[in-house]
Amino acid sequence: MKLPHRRFDCLVIGAGGGGLRAALQLAQADLHVAVVTKVFPTRSHTVAAQGGMNAALGNVTPDNWHWHMYDTVKGSDYLGDQDAIEYMCRAASRQVIELEHYGVPFTRLEDGHIYQRAFGGQSQNFGGDQASRTCAAADRTGHAILHALYQQNIRAKTHFFDEYFAVDLIRNEEGAALGAVVIEIETGEVMVIEAKTTLLATGGAGRIFRTSTNAMINTGDGMAMALRAGIPLEDMEFVQFHPTGIAGKGMLISEGVRGEGGYLVNGDGERFMERYAPHAKDLASRDVVSRAIAIEVREGRGCGENKDHVLLKVDHLGPDVIKKRLPAIREMAIRFGGVDPIESPIPVYPTAHYTMGGIPTNRYGQVVAPVGHGAEEEVVGLYAAGECACVSVHGANRLGGNSLLDIVVFGRAAGNHIIAYLKENRYHRPLANESVDMAVARLSKWERRGDGESVSAMLAELQLTMEEYCGVFRSQEVLDEGVSKVLALGERLDEARLSDHSKVFNTAFMEALELENLIDVATATVVSAAARTESRGAHSRLDYPDRNDAEWMRHSLYCKTDHQLDYKPVRTKPLTVDTFPPKKRVY
Amino acid sequence: MNSLDPTALRRIKWRCRRGMLELDMMLQSFFEQRFENLDCQQQQMFTRLLDYPDQSLLEWLSGAPIDADKDVRDIVEQLRHFSSAGA
């Protein structure tokens, strides 16, 4: 079958902040750039990032990029690569100013300088007083960045393929990336986009869990494309959870509620945080509260018909306090939790928020994978940036305000590296037809007819399995069971059937492709988690409660072939300054 | 009864996929449970509403004043009412 072809210098897959920042750099250099995105660019998940973007501008408190670097290395629980972290923290201030020139309306101080707010995990002078480092455009920073970058791309004549679904990467026998096979959702037509370079910027994979703050589009598409192309995923066991999401739905109920005097109770009506943290109680750190909730549910003391959540009680504060101090939370609880907190407690459960792991890259955004004796050989023509990538600046735990920074800094860095690469590599490589055929064959499997399993039922089962066996409650027994359950689900994919085989706007087909991606990414996550026998950052093991630097200060690399794990050392040598050696992480 | 063909309906369903989970939930459940019963003009308004930025939609649906024309305000009111009923 002859498929339609398009050719570009650069293909960018994903139109969130990372993809758009890279595309802008490329289009401004007069390269022919295509951006493929399954939803309209301004509906990417970057729009949900409300917090802000860290940069050591020093407008509110004295600051220094080196202090920011220290906080990021410490926050990562020493799993972050210190060369990439130094690069990011040094670049931050210039990036904020550049974004401002692109039209992001950063909130100002009275003297006209950019306002900066205080955020957890940020310090002055290497662990001293609280720093105010986070620049924000009111509470809509992600929205402002995304819209500004989109407008700039339109001006620079980036070509957008809106509502196109990327299926698989095209690689030749030498491993070079040659573009991707995509589907136009509107027509169902399969198309080949050939490109001299391809950048994956598809965001995170929070939808592998039932309870997640992530939008429905966050299905790890780029990560799964990398896996299928033979590229490993790095540090997938590290998933950041918030302790209180609305049970079964995932929306965040902020710490502010507990700060105002709200507290958690289990199915016996017991205020259980007193047992886990006698002093801090409900205000203990996020990981402690998350774990406590998961243990209560796991041990049968949950609430509700399925005993699968706990309750956040606020009614004792009285209607006036709730209406005055927590109006947005009340609104959310009514809308999504189905309860008015003035009358009834809010059902909550830990909610998956951010994927620290992803496609391994170096600080230029080049995808790197083990080949022969080298742990970090560049994959020719392939780049990744943002939440789908693991560069790794977040290590085992991401600091608030560092994800918007990550996407902008490394989106731009990848763009710059691609520009330099294309000066030396001016021509398209011959297309690898076998690679295209494999992608098409994968698609045609979904043409099977007859009875079979439903995609939506399998998705719900996957998400619940990941929540129960690879959430915040992790032990060898639980994780091993999780591995076998997720692998069994993967094997059942062959039994899944679509009930609708039409071509035009077949959203059920897209959801089936997303399910395949989610299963691949969930497998990477649970297999990596079962193997890491220590607690570090967001990966917290009940049976191995301590960090073990001697054995585990290394990155996991999961390969799809036989679900094998490999490891590579953490890059502890920064670019110009001294290494921050691992210390106990206390705040 | 709706006058839209199945393709148009699926297009609208896909466009209820947004950058924020809150909007995914509100727009998708409204679409699934209420859209078919809207009259033609209201269906058009819902489709038009989907062209607004996520941030505006979230603010409007959370109760902020709606700086848009009356038709849009009406459909937002319906959505607000629908989701405060615990959908």
Interface residues (C-beta under 8 A of the other chain):
Chain A: V39 F40 T42 R43 S44 H45 T46 V47 A48 R140 H143 L146 H147 E163 I185 E186 S212 T213 N214 A215 M216 I217 K249 G250 M251 A328 E331 M332 I334 R335 F336 G338 V504 F505 N506 T507 M510
Chain B: T7 R10 R11 K13 W14 R15 R17 R18 G19 M20 L21 E22 L23 D24 M25 M26 Q28 P53 D54 Q55 S62 G63 S83 S84 G86
